[in-house]
């Protein structure tokens, strides 16, 4: 059976760029609604300093409330060992460490160089318990372009992948942080990654800033990617990357794959209800999902 894994990032990437604080109970409700819609993994937030992203000043309370939800794996972003330890203490064992291929974006995002971020990753890898170490994932931001320095070469991405792989990490996601990617660059980067690092499970994280995220996701699938991040309603954006609008909408991704006979395990009708609810509680945020705007075709209502 053809299938893909959709990792829901709305509670993390979807909310991090919002100026208004989303109440803790609403965050918890969002995670539970997404779990009910069939999301197999949900990024519940980021264990970062409150002064860096104030939206996640309640991430510990959120984590403790959802870490035992049935049928879903909660995961969280961590920028350093301190964040990893905090997440583990709250019952979150699926950790996502992130750094940028681009030095300029890494300085803007986490206030250090990529080599310094790799030192933090090394410390995390050494300190994690076995079960968490096995599920650790590393996200390479700006893998398709940087808002400050422009083009990011395939060679630069491969060097970053190699450095991560040497630490024993076996899950790496290439992130199009500002939507610079296109199907050709997606093919080039992922094809080389698969060729040179067959032991790695590669995932994709696309932003739909310039409307190419669905095409990029389909090209990535054709090449062999089977894990995709997406955000309900197309919410999202990096507060340290100018011009990075929303992620590919979960409902659009699910609709595309399911229409092609590729199973996602998610319920479109329930997803659209989540989007309706999101629009009500976040009136300041414009949902960008095409399916949310158009509705389901009559044949599958």
C-alpha positions as CSV (number, residue, x, y, z in Angstrom):
1,X,0.0,0.0,0.0
2,X,1.3,3.5,-0.9
3,X,1.3,5.7,2.2
4,X,3.0,8.8,3.7
5,X,3.4,10.2,7.2
6,X,2.1,13.7,7.7
7,X,3.6,15.4,10.8
8,X,1.4,18.2,12.0
9,X,3.3,21.4,12.9
10,X,0.5,23.9,13.5
11,X,0.8,24.1,17.3
12,X,4.5,24.8,16.8
13,X,5.4,26.4,13.5
14,X,1.8,27.6,13.0
15,X,1.7,29.6,16.2
16,X,5.3,30.8,16.6
17,X,4.9,33.8,14.3
18,X,1.7,35.1,15.8
19,X,2.0,38.3,17.8
20,X,-0.9,37.6,20.1
21,X,-0.4,35.0,22.8
22,X,-2.7,31.9,22.2
23,X,-4.0,30.8,25.6
24,X,-2.7,27.5,26.9
25,X,-6.1,25.8,26.9
26,X,-6.6,26.7,23.2
27,X,-3.2,25.2,22.4
28,X,-4.1,22.0,24.2
29,X,-7.5,21.9,22.5
30,X,-5.8,22.3,19.1
31,X,-3.4,19.4,19.7
32,X,-6.3,17.2,20.8
33,X,-8.4,18.1,17.8
34,X,-5.5,17.4,15.4
35,X,-5.0,14.0,17.1
36,X,-8.7,13.3,16.7
37,X,-8.3,14.0,13.0
38,X,-5.7,11.3,12.7
39,X,-2.4,13.1,12.9
40,X,0.2,10.4,13.8
41,X,2.7,13.0,15.2
42,X,2.2,16.5,16.3
43,X,4.8,19.1,17.1
44,X,3.5,20.6,20.3
45,X,5.8,23.6,20.6
46,X,9.4,24.7,21.1
47,X,11.5,24.5,24.2
48,X,13.2,27.8,23.7
49,X,13.8,30.8,26.0
50,X,10.6,32.9,26.5
51,X,12.4,36.0,25.4
52,X,13.2,34.3,22.1
53,X,9.7,33.2,21.3
54,X,7.2,34.3,23.9
55,X,4.4,32.2,22.3
56,X,6.0,29.2,23.9
57,X,6.4,30.4,27.5
58,X,3.8,27.8,28.5
59,X,5.3,24.9,26.5
60,X,5.9,22.9,29.7
61,X,2.3,23.1,30.7
62,X,1.2,22.2,27.2
63,X,3.6,19.2,27.1
64,X,2.5,17.8,30.4
65,X,-1.1,18.0,29.3
66,X,-0.7,16.1,26.0
67,X,2.3,13.8,26.3
68,X,0.1,10.8,27.0
69,X,-2.5,11.3,24.2
70,X,-3.5,8.0,22.7
71,X,-2.7,7.3,19.1
72,X,-0.4,10.2,18.5
73,X,3.3,10.9,19.1
74,X,4.0,14.4,20.6
75,X,7.3,16.0,19.5
76,X,9.0,19.3,20.2
77,X,11.7,21.5,18.8
78,X,14.8,22.0,20.9
79,X,17.7,24.4,20.1
80,X,20.2,23.1,22.7
81,X,20.8,20.6,25.4
82,X,19.0,22.6,28.0
83,X,15.9,22.6,25.8
84,X,16.2,18.8,25.2
85,X,16.5,18.2,29.0
86,X,13.4,20.3,29.6
87,X,11.4,18.5,27.0
88,X,12.4,15.0,28.4
89,X,11.4,16.2,31.9
90,X,7.9,17.0,30.6
91,X,7.5,13.6,29.0
92,X,8.3,14.5,25.4
93,X,10.8,12.0,24.1
94,X,10.5,12.7,20.3
95,X,13.0,15.6,19.9
96,X,13.7,17.8,16.9
97,X,17.0,19.7,16.9
98,X,17.3,22.4,14.4
99,X,20.0,24.6,12.9
100,X,20.4,26.5,9.6
101,X,22.6,25.6,6.7
102,X,23.0,29.3,6.2
103,X,25.3,31.0,8.8
104,X,23.5,34.3,8.6
105,X,20.1,32.7,9.3
106,X,21.5,30.6,12.1
107,X,22.9,33.7,13.8
108,X,19.5,35.4,13.4
109,X,17.6,32.4,14.7
110,X,19.7,30.9,17.5
111,X,22.4,33.5,17.9
112,X,25.3,31.2,17.1
113,X,27.2,29.7,14.1
114,X,26.2,26.3,12.5
115,X,29.4,24.8,14.0
116,X,28.4,25.9,17.5
117,X,24.9,24.4,16.9
118,X,26.6,21.2,15.9
119,X,28.5,21.2,19.2
120,X,25.1,21.4,21.0
121,X,23.8,18.6,18.9
122,X,26.8,16.5,19.9
123,X,26.2,17.1,23.6
124,X,22.5,16.2,23.1
125,X,23.4,12.9,21.3
126,X,25.8,12.0,24.2
127,X,23.3,12.7,26.9
128,X,20.0,11.3,25.6
129,X,18.6,8.0,26.8
130,X,18.5,5.3,24.2
131,X,14.9,5.6,23.2
132,X,15.1,9.3,22.7
133,X,18.4,9.1,20.8
134,X,16.9,6.6,18.3
135,X,14.0,9.0,17.5
136,X,16.0,12.2,17.5
137,X,15.4,14.2,14.3
138,X,17.5,17.0,12.9
139,X,15.9,19.8,10.8
140,X,18.2,21.7,8.4
141,X,16.7,25.1,8.0
142,X,17.2,27.2,4.8
143,X,18.2,24.1,2.9
144,X,16.7,25.7,-0.3
145,X,17.6,29.3,0.3
146,X,18.2,32.0,2.9
147,X,16.4,35.4,3.2
148,X,19.8,37.0,4.1
149,X,22.3,35.3,1.8
150,X,20.2,34.0,-1.0
151,X,21.0,30.7,-2.7
152,X,22.1,27.7,-0.6
153,X,24.0,25.1,-2.7
154,X,23.4,21.4,-2.8
155,X,27.0,21.0,-1.7
156,X,26.4,23.0,1.4
157,X,23.4,20.9,2.3
158,X,25.3,17.7,1.8
159,X,28.1,18.9,4.1
160,X,25.6,19.7,6.8
161,X,23.9,16.3,6.3
162,X,27.3,14.5,6.6
163,X,28.2,16.3,9.8
164,X,24.8,15.3,11.4
165,X,25.0,11.7,10.1
166,X,28.5,11.3,11.7
167,X,26.9,11.8,15.1
168,X,24.6,8.8,14.6
169,X,21.4,10.7,13.7
170,X,19.3,8.8,11.3
171,X,16.4,11.2,10.7
172,X,17.0,14.4,8.8
173,X,14.5,16.9,7.4
174,X,15.3,19.4,4.7
175,X,13.4,22.6,5.3
176,X,12.4,25.2,2.8
177,X,12.2,27.9,5.4
178,X,11.2,30.8,3.2
179,X,9.7,29.0,0.2
180,X,12.6,29.4,-2.2
181,X,12.5,25.8,-3.5
182,X,11.1,24.5,-6.8
183,X,10.7,21.0,-8.1
184,X,14.1,21.0,-9.8
185,X,16.0,22.1,-6.7
186,X,14.0,19.6,-4.7
187,X,14.9,16.8,-7.1
188,X,18.6,17.8,-7.0
189,X,19.0,18.1,-3.3
190,X,17.0,15.0,-2.3
191,X,18.4,12.8,-5.0
192,X,21.9,13.6,-3.9
193,X,21.0,13.0,-0.2
194,X,19.5,9.6,-1.0
195,X,22.4,8.6,-3.1
196,X,25.1,9.6,-0.6
197,X,23.3,8.8,2.6
198,X,21.1,5.7,2.1
199,X,21.0,5.0,5.8
200,X,19.2,8.3,6.5
201,X,15.4,8.7,6.6
202,X,14.9,12.0,4.9
203,X,11.8,14.2,5.5
204,X,10.6,17.4,3.9
205,X,9.3,20.7,5.3
206,X,7.9,23.1,2.7
207,X,6.6,26.6,3.1
208,X,4.1,27.8,0.5
209,X,5.4,31.4,0.4
210,X,5.5,31.4,-3.4
211,X,2.8,28.8,-4.1
212,X,5.2,25.9,-5.0
213,X,4.9,23.8,-1.9
214,X,2.4,21.2,-3.3
215,X,4.5,20.8,-6.4
216,X,7.6,20.4,-4.3
217,X,6.0,17.9,-2.0
218,X,4.9,15.8,-5.0
219,X,8.4,15.9,-6.5
220,X,9.9,14.9,-3.1
221,X,7.5,12.0,-2.9
222,X,8.4,10.8,-6.4
223,X,12.1,10.8,-5.4
224,X,11.4,8.8,-2.3
225,X,10.5,11.1,0.6
226,X,7.7,9.6,2.8
227,X,7.6,12.0,5.7
228,X,6.2,15.5,5.4
229,X,5.6,18.4,7.7
230,X,2.5,20.5,7.3
231,X,0.3,22.9,9.2
232,X,-3.5,23.0,9.5
233,X,-4.9,26.0,7.6
234,X,-1.4,26.8,6.2
235,X,-0.4,28.6,9.4
236,X,3.2,29.2,10.0
237,X,6.3,31.3,9.5
238,X,9.7,31.8,11.0
239,X,10.0,35.0,13.2
240,X,13.6,35.3,12.2
241,X,13.2,34.8,8.5
242,X,11.6,37.9,6.8
243,X,9.0,36.9,4.2
244,X,8.5,33.3,5.4
245,X,4.7,32.9,5.2
246,X,2.8,29.8,6.0
247,X,3.6,26.1,5.6
248,X,1.9,23.9,3.2
249,X,-1.6,23.3,4.5
250,X,-2.2,19.9,6.1
251,X,-5.6,19.6,4.4
252,X,-4.2,20.4,1.0
253,X,-1.4,17.9,1.5
254,X,-3.8,15.2,2.6
255,X,-6.2,16.0,-0.2
256,X,-3.5,15.7,-2.8
257,X,-2.1,12.4,-1.6
258,X,-5.4,10.8,-0.9
259,X,-6.8,11.8,-4.3
260,X,-3.8,9.9,-5.8
261,X,-4.5,6.8,-3.8
262,X,-1.7,7.5,-1.3
263,X,-2.9,6.9,2.3
264,X,-2.2,9.5,5.0
265,X,-4.4,8.1,7.8
266,X,-6.0,11.5,8.3
267,X,-9.6,12.5,8.1
268,X,-10.2,15.4,5.7
269,X,-13.6,16.3,7.1
270,X,-12.3,16.4,10.6
271,X,-9.3,18.5,9.4
272,X,-11.6,21.1,7.9
273,X,-13.5,21.3,11.1
274,X,-10.2,22.0,12.9
275,X,-9.6,24.8,10.3
276,X,-13.0,26.3,11.0
277,X,-12.3,26.3,14.7
278,X,-8.8,27.8,14.2
279,X,-10.3,30.7,12.2
280,X,-12.7,31.4,15.0
281,X,-10.1,31.4,17.8
282,X,-7.5,33.2,15.6
283,X,-9.4,35.9,13.8
284,X,-6.1,37.8,13.3
285,X,-4.6,34.9,11.3
286,X,-5.7,34.4,7.7
287,X,-5.8,30.7,6.9
288,X,-4.2,30.1,3.5
289,X,-5.3,26.5,2.7
290,X,-6.9,26.1,-0.7
291,X,-9.2,23.3,0.3
292,X,-10.4,25.2,3.3
293,X,-11.4,28.1,1.0
294,X,-12.9,25.9,-1.7
295,X,-14.4,23.0,0.3
296,X,-14.5,19.3,-0.5
297,X,-15.7,18.2,-3.9
298,X,-19.3,16.9,-3.8
299,X,-18.1,13.4,-4.7
300,X,-16.3,13.0,-1.4
301,X,-18.4,15.0,1.0
